[in-house]
Amino acid sequence: MLQVSALYIYPIKSLGGIALDSAHVTDRGLQYDRRWMLIYENNRFLSQRENIQMALLKTSVEVDGVWVTYKPDGTSIHIPFIPQTEELLEVTIWDDTCTAQLVSAEIDAWFTAKLGMPARLVYMPDSSLRQTDPRYTSEGMVTSFSDGYPMLIIGQASLDDLNSRMPAALPMDRFRPNIVFTGGNPYSEDSMKHITINGINMYGVKLCARCVMTTVDQVNATKGKEPLKTLAKYRARNNKIYFGQNLVHNGTGVMNVGDELTVLELHEEDRFFIMPPEQA
């Protein structure tokens, strides 16, 4: 049996994640997941690729909003669920542009001081509908400030297999999934085309290409060569390295750790198959 073993959200894009026992599924992914984002010059999204110190900003969701704590000095700031300004602007995430709302000048100043560079915090209002990539998804599918899709799924067996090949094991937080499951074979998520969890239909649309963010230690914000060095030996295709699968979904509901994951349909397209050297 395949079973959900962990659920994660990342309220502010590229900041620390939060493990949940239950997660509400909204039209654009898990509730609060990447609904906020830091931007810098030209209103472009800011990530650990540009500023590794973002790994040291940890988040929590409370009844009054999101709290962010900067680990080196222990200071925190409160981010209300409702932005304190009404100013809208166009922001850029990779090749996408969408409408966002500035949150607060005071909050901007706090992030600017912690990161040592100009940064502003924006929120995605419900009225801002950012479409997923039409090359891989149906019309009307939307996402938050994620890299491109509402959810990412990874099997625990996949991480276990990777770690068996590594000089030292790495935790799942390097890969920032939303859903982790146990059971099945390593990389069985690659072939999942249609799955259900607690009555919610989800569809695998694209294997997740990994970047240098996976090489950042989320505890101390240091950077190395792994896991990309090892993954490149057996998870590379067309000059990209893959780990995990991106999902879209229909409907809303609740997912819980412990829920059964049921596979209803498997992919047959060649692009979803990456064979390790020992099986090639």
N, C-alpha and C positions, 0 to 999 in steps of 0.2 A: 504493500500500500504506500502511495505517495502522500505525505502529510506536511502541512505548513509548519515549519519549525521556528521561523522568525519573521517579523514584520518591522520595517523601518520607514521612517519619514525623515526628510531633510527640509525643515521649514524655510530656511534661507539657503538658496543655492550655493553649494560649495563650502558651507559651514558644517559643523558637526551634526551627526544624525541622532535619532531617538529610536530606541527599541520599544515596540508596543506589544501588548497582549492581544489587542483588538484594534482594527482600523476601519474607519468608514470610507467607503468608496464613493467618490463624487464623479461628476461628469468629466473631470480632467485628471483623475488619479486619486490617490489617497488624500484624505482631508489634511489640509495645511502643508502638504508636500510641495516644496518649492513655489509657494505662493509669494515669497519675498525674494529679492535679489539685490545684490550690490552692483552698482554700475560705476564706470570711471569715464575716461575721455570718450567723446562722441556718443555718450549714452550706451556704451557697449558693456555687456555683462563682464563681471570680474570673477575670476575663479582662482583656485590654487595654482593654476598654470602660470598666472601672472604674479601672485603674491602667496607664497607658501605659508605665511603666518595665519592665513585663514583657517588652517587646520587646528589652530589653538583657540578658535572661537567656538564654544560649545553651546548648544541650544536646549531649551526645555519649553514645553507647552503647559501653561497654567490656565486657571479659569479667567484670568484678566488679560491674557495675551501671551506672547513669546518672550522669554528671557534669554539673553545672550551673556555668557560669562567668558572673559578673557583669561585663560588659564595662568599665564605668567604672573599676573598681579591679583587675580581673584576678583576683579571688579566686574560689575554686571550692569546691564541696561535693559529696561522694559520696553517692549514693542507692542503697542496696543493692536488688537485685531482690526480696528477701524483706523485708517490713516488720519493724521492730524492736519493734513492739508487737502485741498481739492484740486491741486495742480496735476494735470495729466501731461504725459510726454511719450514720445515714441522711443522704444528701447530696442536693442539688437541682441539676439542670441544666435550665434553662428550666422546663418544666412537669412534668418527670420527677423521680421520687425513686427512689434505688437505694442499695444497701448498699456502703459503702466501709470501708477499713481505715486507721487512722492509722499513719503511718510512723515518726516519731521526733520527740520534743520538741526535740532539738538542731537538727534540720533545720528545724522550724517557726520557731525563734528566728532562724536564718540568713535565711530568706525574709522574716520580719517586719522585720528590720533593713534588708535591701536595698530592700524596697518601701515602708518607712515606714508600714506599717499592719499590724494583726494578720492573720496568714495561717497556715494549717495545710496540710500536704501529706497527701493521701490516695491510696491505691492501690485499684484495682478487682481483687479476688481472682477466681479462676476461678469461684467459687461464686455470684458476683453476676451475674445475667443481666438486663441492661437491654434491654427490648424496643424495637424500632424502632416508628415511628408506624404503628398498625394501619390508618390511613386509606389508606396508600400501600404497605404491605408485607404479606407473608403472616405468619401466626402462626408463632412460633418464631425469627424473625429477631432477632438481638441486635447490640448495638454497645457500644463502650467509653464513655469520657467525651466523645465527639464531640458536636457540636451535635445530632445526631440519626440519623446513618447511618454505616455502617462505612467508606465510602470516597467520595472526591470526585474526579471526572475533569474535566480541562480540555484542550482542544486548543491546541497552540502557535499554530495559525492564528487562534484566537480572540483570544489576547493580541496577536498581531501586528496584527490588525484594529483592536482597541481602541487600541493605541499609535499607529496611523496617524491616529487621530482626536484624539489627545491633544496638549497643548502640549509635553509632555516624556514620553518613554517610561518605563514602570514595569516592574519585574521581576515574575516569576511569584510571588515570595514574598508579595506583597500578598494573594494569594487562597488560600494554604495548601492546594493540592491534594495528593492522594496519588499520582495518576497523571496524567502529561502525555504526550501523543502528538503525533507529527508526521503530516502528510498530511491529505487531506480539506479541506473548506471551513471557513471560520470558523463556529463554533457548531454544527458537525456533531455534537458530543456531545449537544446538546439532544434530538436525535431517536433516540438509541441506546436501544433497549428491551432487547435481549439481545446481549451481546458475550462473546467468549471471549479470554483471554490465557493462553497456555501450558496449555490444557486447563481453566482455571478459568472457570466460568460466572458472569457478572455481569449485573445487571439495573438499568437506569436507572429510578428511581422518582419523582424529584422534581427539578425545576430548583432550583438553590441560590440562595436570596435572600441578597443581600449587605448587610452592615452597615457601620458606621463603622470597624471594624477594618481595612478595606481602605485607609483613608486614613492609616494609621500607617506611617511609614517604619521598616522593620524593622532598619535599620542604626543610626539615631541617635534613634529614638523621638520624632520630630517628627510633627505632624499637619497635614494640609491638607484641601483639598476634593476632590481627585482620588483615585481614579478615579470616584467616585460622581457627580460633576457631569457628566462626559462620558457615563457609562453611562446616566444618567437620560434622556438625549436619545433613546436608541434601544433600550434593554434594559429598559424599565419596563413593568409590567403590573399592574393592580389595586393600585397604590400600592407595589409592591415592585420592586426592581432585581435582575435575575438574571444570573449568570455562572457557568457550570459546571453539572454534574449530579451528584446524589447517587446512589450505587450500593449495592445489597445483593448478596450472592453466595451460591452453594452450594459447599460443600466447601472444602478447604484445598489448599495447594500452594506453589509458588514463582513469582514473577514477576521478570523481568529487564529491565533497560534493553536495548533492541534486539529484544525479543519483538514478534511481529506481533499486532496487534489485529484480530480478525475480527468484523464486524457480522453477526449472524444474523437480527435482527428490528428493525424501526423502529417508533417510536411513531406512532399515528394520532390520539391524543387532542389536542384543541385546546390544552390547557394546556401542551403541550410546544413550542409554536410562537410565537416572538416575532420579528416581522418588523421589520428596520430601516426607517427612513423612506423610504429610496430604493427599497425593494422593496415597500412597502405599497401 
